Amino acid sequence: MTQDIWDKIVAGDKEAFDRLVEAEMANLLEAAKHEIAYYRSVGDYPPDFMTPEELVAEAMIRAWDNREKKPKGMEPRAWLYAMLFRAADAIAAQQREIQKHEALALEEELPDAPLVFDPVYDDDEEFYEWYQPDEALKWEDIIGSIDLEPDLLIEAVEEAPQRLEQKERRAALLYCRFGLSLEQTCRVLEEKPETVTRLVQKAKEKISAA
């Protein structure tokens, strides 16, 4: 996607944005499926809490509404995954807060004002604060290639959602499954190249050892 097209999206070209999302929809749904499975396995999402389609829809609404906040240097495609992951995290945090209050003993005094959890993060400025990597980084200087077989990765995360830590799974999916560059994976995960390389390598080791 050229900068001109993204400029049109920022200016309000919804059709261009929809084409961007549609081209990536299959992968976004796959990523959402794994996010939901992971958060369900750790108890943050109740069973049948939401579908991949619902999570993607929630994230894409935010991606469109806040398109002007996409960091310089982050590709539009990567922006969609970044928003998906942040939406999944925000909803998980919301659910943990709900569960905490539901666990209050009956004799405890309830707050005077009811808790309101919707929308999830409309006014949360931190949601849109982004790590900006050092412009001096030379991505091509990162040594080593990681040949994690995408199908083995998917089998592993579907068989045992907690086998990989959250960032290990996300890094491996973005880099090995969805084909994002190391630079864009770093921008989405807000990590340095050596950290992302280590995350993917750990994912490969855990999958190979299983």
C-alpha positions in Angstrom: 0.0 0.0 0.0 1.4 3.4 -1.0 1.5 6.4 1.3 -1.0 8.1 -1.0 -3.6 5.5 -0.3 -3.0 5.6 3.4 -3.3 9.4 3.3 -6.7 8.9 1.6 -7.7 6.5 4.4 -6.7 9.0 7.0 -8.7 11.7 5.2 -11.8 9.5 5.3 -11.7 7.0 2.5 -13.6 4.2 4.1 -13.7 2.1 1.0 -9.9 2.0 0.8 -9.8 1.0 4.5 -12.3 -1.7 3.9 -10.2 -3.1 1.0 -7.1 -3.1 3.3 -9.0 -5.1 6.0 -10.6 -7.4 3.5 -7.3 -8.4 2.0 -6.0 -9.3 5.5 -9.3 -10.7 6.9 -8.4 -14.4 6.8 -5.2 -13.8 8.8 -6.9 -11.4 11.2 -9.5 -14.0 12.0 -6.9 -16.6 12.6 -5.0 -14.3 14.9 -8.2 -13.5 16.8 -9.0 -17.1 17.1 -5.7 -17.7 18.9 -6.1 -14.6 21.1 -9.4 -15.9 22.3 -8.2 -19.4 22.8 -5.2 -18.1 24.9 -7.3 -15.8 27.0 -9.9 -18.5 27.6 -7.2 -20.9 28.7 -5.9 -18.5 31.3 -9.5 -17.7 32.5 -9.8 -14.2 31.3 -12.4 -14.9 28.7 -15.5 -16.9 29.7 -16.5 -19.8 27.5 -18.3 -18.6 24.4 -17.5 -15.0 25.4 -16.8 -13.7 21.9 -16.1 -15.0 18.5 -13.1 -14.2 16.3 -15.4 -12.2 14.1 -16.5 -10.1 17.0 -13.0 -9.4 18.2 -11.8 -8.4 14.7 -14.8 -6.2 14.3 -14.1 -4.4 17.6 -10.5 -4.0 16.7 -11.2 -2.7 13.2 -13.7 -0.1 14.4 -10.9 1.2 16.6 -8.4 1.0 13.8 -10.6 3.1 11.6 -11.6 5.6 14.3 -8.0 6.2 15.3 -6.3 5.7 12.0 -4.5 9.1 12.3 -2.7 7.6 15.4 -0.9 5.0 13.4 2.8 5.5 14.2 5.1 6.7 11.4 7.0 3.8 10.2 4.3 1.2 11.0 2.8 -0.3 7.9 -1.0 -0.2 7.6 -1.1 -4.0 7.5 0.9 -4.2 10.8 -1.4 -1.5 12.3 -4.4 -3.9 12.0 -2.6 -6.6 14.0 -1.4 -4.1 16.5 -4.9 -2.9 17.1 -6.2 -6.5 17.2 -3.7 -7.4 20.0 -4.4 -4.2 21.9 -8.1 -4.8 21.7 -7.7 -8.4 22.9 -5.5 -7.2 25.8 -7.9 -4.4 26.8 -10.9 -6.7 26.8 -9.0 -9.3 28.9 -8.1 -6.5 31.4 -11.8 -5.5 31.5 -12.9 -9.0 32.2 -10.4 -9.4 35.0 -11.7 -6.3 36.6 -15.3 -7.6 36.2 -14.3 -10.9 37.8 -12.6 -9.1 40.6 -15.7 -7.2 41.5 -18.0 -10.2 41.1 -15.8 -12.0 43.6 -16.5 -9.4 46.3 -18.0 -10.9 49.5 -21.7 -10.3 49.9 -21.1 -8.4 53.1 -18.6 -6.0 51.5 -20.0 -2.6 50.7 -20.5 -2.1 47.0 -19.3 1.0 45.2 -21.8 3.9 45.2 -21.6 4.3 41.4 -22.0 1.2 39.2 -19.0 0.0 37.3 -19.2 0.8 33.6 -16.9 -1.2 31.3 -18.3 -0.2 27.9 -16.6 1.1 25.8 -13.5 -0.8 26.6 -10.9 1.9 26.0 -12.4 5.0 24.3 -10.7 7.4 26.7 -7.6 5.3 27.5 -4.8 7.4 26.1 -2.2 4.8 27.0 -3.9 2.5 24.6 -2.6 4.6 21.8 0.9 5.3 23.1 3.5 3.6 20.9 7.1 2.6 21.3 9.1 4.3 18.6 12.2 2.2 17.7 15.5 3.9 17.3 15.7 5.3 13.7 19.4 4.3 13.7 18.6 0.6 14.0 19.8 -1.3 11.0 17.4 -4.2 10.6 19.5 -6.0 8.0 22.3 -6.2 10.6 20.3 -8.7 12.7 22.0 -12.0 12.2 20.3 -15.3 11.8 17.2 -16.6 10.2 14.4 -18.5 11.8 12.7 -21.3 9.8 9.8 -22.1 12.1 7.3 -24.1 10.0 4.0 -22.2 10.0 1.9 -25.3 10.1 3.8 -26.7 13.1 3.3 -23.3 14.8 -0.5 -23.4 14.3 -0.7 -27.1 15.5 1.1 -26.1 18.6 -0.9 -23.1 19.6 -4.2 -24.8 18.8 -3.3 -28.0 20.7 -2.1 -26.1 23.8 -2.7 -22.3 23.8 -0.4 -21.8 26.8 2.5 -23.7 25.4 4.0 -20.4 24.2 4.0 -17.3 26.2 1.9 -14.5 24.8 4.6 -12.5 23.1 6.3 -15.7 21.8 3.1 -16.7 20.1 2.4 -13.3 18.7 6.0 -12.8 17.4 6.0 -16.2 15.8 2.6 -15.7 14.2 3.5 -12.3 12.8 6.9 -13.2 11.5 6.6 -16.8 10.5 2.9 -17.2 9.7 1.7 -13.8 8.5 4.9 -12.7 6.8 5.5 -9.4 8.6 9.1 -8.2 8.4 11.3 -8.2 11.5 11.0 -4.4 11.6 7.2 -4.4 11.5 7.0 -7.3 14.0 9.1 -5.2 16.3 6.9 -2.2 15.9 3.7 -4.2 16.6 5.1 -5.8 19.7 7.1 -2.7 20.8 10.2 -4.8 21.2 13.8 -4.5 19.9 15.0 -6.8 17.1 17.1 -8.9 19.3 14.2 -9.5 21.6 11.8 -10.4 18.8 14.4 -12.8 17.4 14.8 -14.4 20.8 11.0 -14.7 21.2 10.6 -16.5 17.9 13.6 -18.7 18.6 12.1 -19.7 22.0 8.8 -20.5 20.2 10.6 -22.7 17.8 12.5 -24.5 20.6 9.3 -25.1 22.6 7.5 -26.4 19.5 10.4 -28.7 18.5 10.6 -30.1 22.1 6.9 -30.9 22.3 
